[in-house]
Amino acid sequence: MNFNTALLHAGEDRKEAKGATLPPVYQTSAFQHQSAEELAAIFARKKPGYNYTRTGNPTVTIFENKITKIEKGLASVATASGMAAIANVIFTLTNSGDEIVASNGLYGGTYYFFKDIASLGIKTHFASVNDYDGIEQQINEKTRLIYVESIANPGLEVADIEELAQIARKHQIPLVVDNTIATPYLLNPLEHGANIVINSSSKYINGSGSAISGVITDGGNFDWKQFKNSSFDDYLIFGKLAFIAKLRNSFARDMGACLAPQNAFLNILGLETLGLRMQKACSNALKLAEWFKENHPEVVVNYPGLSDCPCHETADKILNKGYGAILTIRVGSWQRAFALMNNLKLVFIISNIGDTKTLIIHPASTIALHNTQQEREQSGIYDDLLRISVGIEDVEDLIEDFKQAYEKAIEAESQTK
């Protein structure tokens, strides 16, 4: 089953829908059973079934199954947000005293989280995503995973997952990849050697900014018997499903960050057009990046699809069907960046990505506000940088909007001198 077909048809039992072309929303907190024995068997994990939506819901299951299919994994677990997905993975894999090696260009929220968990005794070492020697030098007997983003947010470095997977295998630790910006349309990290994939499905998977959610996909390609974490011992009987079994029966269940059925349904709706939206948005992003390069050489444009982008070679190696729908521009000053944003007519000033509409943000004053100057620059964030999440509008209209906004920003600056 090919990608767009899987988006429409995978992961659901049509008989359950009683003829409806969309799955039902099981909007309930709990599920009744025909006998006490049946419910007891479900709690004892001797029989499949649902008892409480915090631990499972049929609508959520359909969403999870669809993600598993398009990420080409073994099983998935959905959560209430992308950050909840990250937290669930990290807490499942680590204990106090353990360590993590992560790329230093991570999304601000993820970076803050890794700093926060230091108070729990979980230390994170950072290195440039494709500095393989630097990453390997940070690994020691306490390291429990390598964590990277397939395309960094907002620095847009593209991770060579195959190289990173070799390092992870050498040290018998899982490679965890946040695939939010690339999406399964452009990349399946599991096919390149990653072991666990995270998507903030609030973004491109949902597509319309209508629901917050996250989802974790296990590739079933890691030997958990060699994993140096004794808390996995009770789950080794599940074989390739050991990670998912531990996740579902510990933090995913007990932290309570479950995905609401209505939000799962909104994600299912969004998934149907993921391929079409990504195709258009990636095309628009490339054309907008090329327009800036050709018409404003003073603007520094960063987009993996440009031949002079430092990560272009890796992007060609790893990505399929496009280079993503995000670009960044450096316009010369903080003041000019704000003026450009304030003069846009079509583009929304929003701290989100992956919408059908084009969105823009000034990372230094928002998502990276609490980072040090050094931390920002390591993430590719500067005072004059703008992140543009390109939507599916007609690209001619987007170019015209940026053209007039940039001209007005330059004009306003000249009048203040």
N, C-alpha and C positions, 0 to 999 in steps of 0.2 A: 504494500500500500504506500503510495507516494505521499509527499508532505501535505499538500493541500487536501487531498482525499482523506488522509488520517485526521486532519483538523475537523472535518465534518462528520466522519463516520466511526472513528476509533473510540474505544473505551466505554461504550454504553450498550445496554441490552434493550433493543427496540420494543421487545414485548412488555417490558416494565412500564413503558411510556403510554401504553394502551392506544397507540395510533398517533400520538403527538409527535411532531417532528423535532421538538426540543425536550430534553429531560425534565421531569418534574422537580420543583423545589420542595424538598422535604423540610418545611419550616416548622420544626418541632424540637423541643429540648430533650425529649426522651422517647423511647419506643416500648410499647407494651408487648407482652409475650403470652403464649397460650398456656404455659405451665411454669411453675417454679423451677422445675428441673431444666427447662430450656434456658431460662435466664441464668441459672447457676452454671450451666455448661458454657455459656458465652463468657461469663466472668472468669471461668477456669481456663479459658482459651482452648476448650475441647471441641467447640463448635463455632463456626463463623456466624456473625450477626451483629446487630447494632443494639446498644442499650442507652447511650447518652451521647448527645451530639459533640460534647467535648472530646470524646474518644473516637468518634466516627459517625459519618452521616452519608446516606446514599448519593446525594447530590455532590458532596465533596469527593466521594470516591470516584465518581465519573470524571471530575476534573483531574484528579490525581492520575487516573488511568490514561487520560489523553496526554498529559505531560510525560508520563513514562514512555508512551509510544513515540512521541516526537523527539524526546531526548535520547531515545534508544537505550533506555535503562532497564533495570529489573523491577523497581518499585519506587513509588513516590509518597511523600507525606506533605500535605498542605498546611500552612500556618496563617496566622492572622495578619502578618506583615512580612516584608523582606527581612527586616531586622530580627523578627522572631525566628525566621528560618535559620539565619546565621547563628543566633544564640543557641538554638536547639542542636545544631550540628556541633558547635564548639563544646557545649556542655556534655554532649554524648561521647565525644572523643577524648576529653581531657578531665583530669582531676587536679586538685590543688597541688602545686609543685611541678606540674607539667609545663611544657613550653611549646610555642608555635613559631614557625617562620612564615612571614607574610611579605607580600610586595608592598613597597612604601608609597605607591601611588593610589591607594585605595580611596573609595568614596568616603567622605567625611564621617558619616554615621558609623561606618564599619571601623574606621580608624579610632574614633572615640570609644567604641565598644571594646576594642582590643586594649586600649589604655585603661578602661574602667575595670576590666577583669584582672588587672594586676593586683587589685586589692583582695581578690579571691585566691591569690597565689598562682595565677596563670600568667606567665611572662611571654611577651611577644617580641621577637627580633624582626627587624625590617631590613629589606634589601631591594635593590632595583630588580624588577620582574624578570629581566633577561640577563642579569648578572649571575650566571650560573655558579661561578666560583664563589661569589659573595654569598649566595643562598646556601651553598653546601658548607661553607665555613661556619654558618650560624647553626647548623644541625649538630645536636649532641644526643647523649643517651636519654635526655628528658624530652626531646622533641616528639610530638605526637601527630603533627600534620604540617603540610605546606598549604598556604591559602593565597590564592591570586584571583584577579578578575580577568576574564578572557579579553575584554577591552576595558581599560581603566577609565574611571569616571572621576574627574573630567580630563585627565591627562591624555587619554586615548592610546596609551601604549598597548600594543597587542602582544599577549603572552604566547610564547612558543611552547605550547602545552606538551608537545612530544619530548622536548628537551627536559622540561620540568618533571614530567612523568618518569623519565629515566632516573633522575636524582631521587625521586620519592621511592621508586622500586628498590634502588640500591640500598636505601636506609630503612626499608620495610615500614614506611609510613604512608598514609593515604594522601593523595593530592586532591584538594577541594577547590573547585572553580566556580566563581560567581559569573554566570553567563547572561546576566540581565541585559547588557547593552547589545551583545551579539545576537541573542535569542537563538532558539533551536533552528530558526530559518537559515542563519548564516553559519552556524557552528554547532556540532555535537561534541563537546569536550571528551565524553566517554570514549568516542571512537579514536581519540588521539592519546589515550592513556590515563585520563583523569579517572578518579574513583567515585567522587561525589560531586554533584552539580547543584547549585543553588540558583534560583531565579526569583527576583522580586517581581512577582506577577502583577503588581500594581501598575507596572510600566507597559511594555509593548504587548505582553500577553493579554492583559485587559484591554488596552488600546484606547480607551476613551476617558480615563481618569475617573472612573465611576466606583472603584472599590480598591481598598488596600488589602494586599495579601502577599504571601510568599510560598515557595514550594521547593522541596528537597528531593532530589532524585539519586538513588543509589545505583551504580553501574553493575554491582554484583561481580566485580572483577578484582576484588582485594581479598587476600587470604587473611582472615581475621585471626586465625590460629597463631600467626606470627606477630600480631599486634601487641605491643607492650603496655597493656592496660588490663589489670586483673578484673575490672568491673565488667569486662566482656565475657568472662569465663562462663557465666550461666547462659549465655546466648549463643555459644559456639555450636550448639546442637542444631541451630537453624542454618548452618553452613553459609552460603553466599548471602543469606538474608539476615545475618547476625547484626549488622549495623541497624537495619530497619526495625528488626525485632526489639533491639535495645531502645531505639529512639521512641517507638510507639508505646513501649511498656515502661518508660521512665519519663524523660523530660517533655516529650510531646503530650503525654497524658497529664503529667503533674503540674506543668507550668501553666496550662490552661490557655495557651495562645493559639486556640483553634480557629479555623476558617469558618465563618458563618455560611450557612447554606445559600442565602441570597447572594452573597459575594461570590461564592463558587459558581453560581448560575451566571452572574454577570461576566465572570472570566470565561466560561464556556461559550457565551455569546461572542466575546471578544476573540477567542481563539479561532473562530470560523474564518476570520478575515486576516489572520496574522500574516500569512504569506503574501497576500495582495498588498497589505499596508506596508510591510517591510520593503517589498519590491519598489513601491512608489516613493517611500520616504528615503530609502538609500539613494535612489536616482536623483531625487531633489537635493539631497545633501551634497552629492558630488557636483551637481551643476552650480549650487550656491557657492561651494568652496572654489570651484574654477572661476566663477564670476569675480569673487573677491581677489583672487590671484591675478587675474588678467586686468582688472580695472583699478585696483588699489594695491600696488606693489608695496606701499608703506605699511599695509596691514599684514601681520604675521598670521597665516592661516595654518591650522593643524587639522588634518583629516587623513586617515589611513589610506584613502583612495588616491591621494595625490602622489605622484611619482617621487617627489622630493621629501616626502614625509619619512622620518627616520625609521618608522615601523612598517613602511610599505612592503618591504620584502617579506617580513613575517606575516603580514596580513594576506599577501598573495598565497603564502604557503598554507595558512590555517583556515582562512575564511572562504565561504562559498557564496556565490550569487550577489556579492556586494561587500561594502566596507563599513556598514553601520549608518545610522541616521543622525549622528551627532558630530558636530565640528566645533572648534573653538577659534576665536579670533582675538588678536591683541591689537588694540586700536591706538595705543600711545600714551594714554593716561586714564586714571580713574574717572576724572571729570568727563572726558570724552565718551567713555564707556557708558556712564549714567545718562549722558545726553542722548546717545544713540538709542538706548533702551526707551527713554521717555518720549522719543519721537516716533516710535514704531506704531503703526495703526492696526496691523493684522496680528502681529505676534504678541503672545501673552507673556507677561513677566510673572513667572511661576517657578517654584522650587520643585519641579518634577521633570521627568522625561518620558518619552514613549507614548505621547498622546497623538491623536489624529491631527491635532492642531500644532503649529510651530510654537515652541516655548523658548524663553531666554532667561538667563540668570547671570548675575555677577558673583562668581563663587567666593572671591576673597572677602566679601562683606556678608556672606550668607552661610553656605554649607561648610566653608573652611574658616569661618570667622574666628574660632577659638583655637586654631592651629598657630604654631609659631611661624615666623617668616621662613625659617629653614624648612619646616615641615610642608609649608605651602609650595615652596619652590621644588621640593622633592616630588610633589604631586603634580607639578606642571601648572601651578596656580600663581598668577601674578596680578598686581593691582589693576592692570589694564585689560585683563582677559575676560571674555564673555563666552559662556557655553550656550550653544544653540542646539536644541533638540528639534530637528526638522520634521514637519508633519507632511500631510498628503495634499496640501493645497496645490493649485496650479503654480508651478515654479516661477513662471513669469511674474505673477503677482507678488511672490515672496521677494524676488530680486528687486522689483520696483519699490517695495516697502523698505528694504534695507538700503537701497540707493538714496531715497529721499531722506530717510532717518540719518544716514551717515553724513549727507551733505548739510543737513540742519545742525548736526553736532559740530561739524567743522566751522560752520558759520557762527554758531553761538560762541565757540571758543575764540574765534578771531575778534569778536566784538568785545570780549572781556579784556583783551590785551591793550 
